[in-house]
Amino acid sequence: MSESLAHAHHAPEGFIRKWVFSLDHKVIGIQYYFLALFSVLIGMSLSVLMRFHMVHPDAKVSLFATLWPTAAQGGIMTPELYLSLMTMHGTIMVFFVLTTAPQGGFGNYFLPIQIGAEDMAFPVLNMLSFWTTLVALVVMVSAFFVQGGAPLSGWTGYPPLSGIGALAGPGEGLGQTLWIVSIAIFCGASLMGAINFIATLIDLRCQGMSLMRLPLTCWTWFVTAILGLLGFAVLLAAGVLLILDRSAGTSFFIPGGLLVSDQILSHKGGSPLLWQHLFWFFGHPEVYIAILPGMGVTSQILATFARKAVFGYRAMVYAILSIGFLGFLVWGHHMFMSGMSPYSAMAFSVLTMAIGVPSAIKTFNWIGTLWGGKIHYTTAMMFALGFVSLFITGGLSGIFLGQPALDLYFHDTYFVVGHFHMIMGVAAIFGMFAGTFYWFPKMFGRMMNETLGKIHFYITFVGVYAIFTPMHYLGIAGNPRRYSDFTNFDFLGKLLPVHNFMTQAAYGTAAIQILFFINLFWSMKYGKKAPMNPWNATTLEWTIPSPPPFDNFAGHHPVVNHGPYEYSVPGAPRDFIMQTDPVEVHADS
């Protein structure tokens, strides 16, 4: 391997170079992590405001009037304001939380260490990727403060609503432009990060670290980077075309003869469906960009705390690769409502069912890993088990949406909201919680409080099921999504108690996250000092001090002799074999 390329810069001197414009992948990983924490606070707050409005649509709240004097005159939230909150909630959570923390945070911190490298392949590019992401977040949040406010076209930004400017309604002027610019900047940052991840894993693995000795976390970060490289490039191009439609009079997505507010628009020849194809060609791989790192973390944690090797390691690797490949072939199932040919719909439906096969392989292998193991119920393990539960639950509802005949009914209902929050949102966040409790000792040199962690887990686990499971029943009952007020519809009257129940669950689930933040920040300073390997784990990050030195391995290049999950090996002196242990420790290595 190219050891000479592994460490391309010297230890920083001074606060600015060490903690602000750092080239150290570990510092950059922590920066990504806390950027995602800040973003999740914004996204979660917006969701609580949305839930409040749905059960109290006529409530006068002075805070609303203060924050949005135009959109909430008299303190009453307008439907347009509700849609703008929904748009920003979805956008911030998908891009700046689900995409940022698992890959940019944990991936940046641990990928080089787990493959025995001293840093990422391109440290300067790594730094630029983070700061470009931060600029994208600032631009996105600034949409709240411009004239007209934030956009209301949803996190998918469908034209023509997003493409014709302020004529389309509040937020569709400068706010929508800032939204598109922010997404384009974020795409650029993600492309830089993806190139870095791919080059690092391919070129900087230490001696003995063959591909089939990589931890599954590394495989998921690698495939996620490939998905990001291909997907974000398409979204970036689509964003440029949409800006041209808005600002330069082009007609990529705006059809001719469109009448809006008694005005016939000058656009002609564009196709709104083109945007849908481009967006969802990125959008479905984005689901796996969010969930794949969580799969890797879960595999790592289940093996560690079941004291067993991952069941079917090679099958898991091939399943990860299959998910990455098939993820680019199923975007059309988001467009069954678009009037596509039934033959195209059938093809996308079959492919959608096919992608369930590698997902099922991973699920059964997780169960196989647990079967007969000596399970240690740490907080990290509990969140990993919660991830498996949510992944299964959310995946099962996806089977229905993969059938065109059923999707025609469910598509614009709460069934879809419940499905993608389970499989993409909450499952991925449980993966982040699991990774936080598992790697916190290595990152900060201290242990998190297990009692507080388990209280946080149980209430969060029950809470998310209480919020999102009823949404499936609402969808079956025909409750449309994106509506800000259900009280004016007689057929929805009997469903209002369900919304009240979900809202109370949302309040409780949001409130318990305060306990997580208390545990996180308190433990950073006052937590019990962590030993080098508190979990008796096997991968390379547990062979170095906590927190790691600047160059990770203090100038020593590790040599890998074993696989990543050699637990409970017969005849071994301990119930785990480190990857760097001598070959003689286990004759079958």
Disulfide bonds with the S-S distance in Angstrom:
none
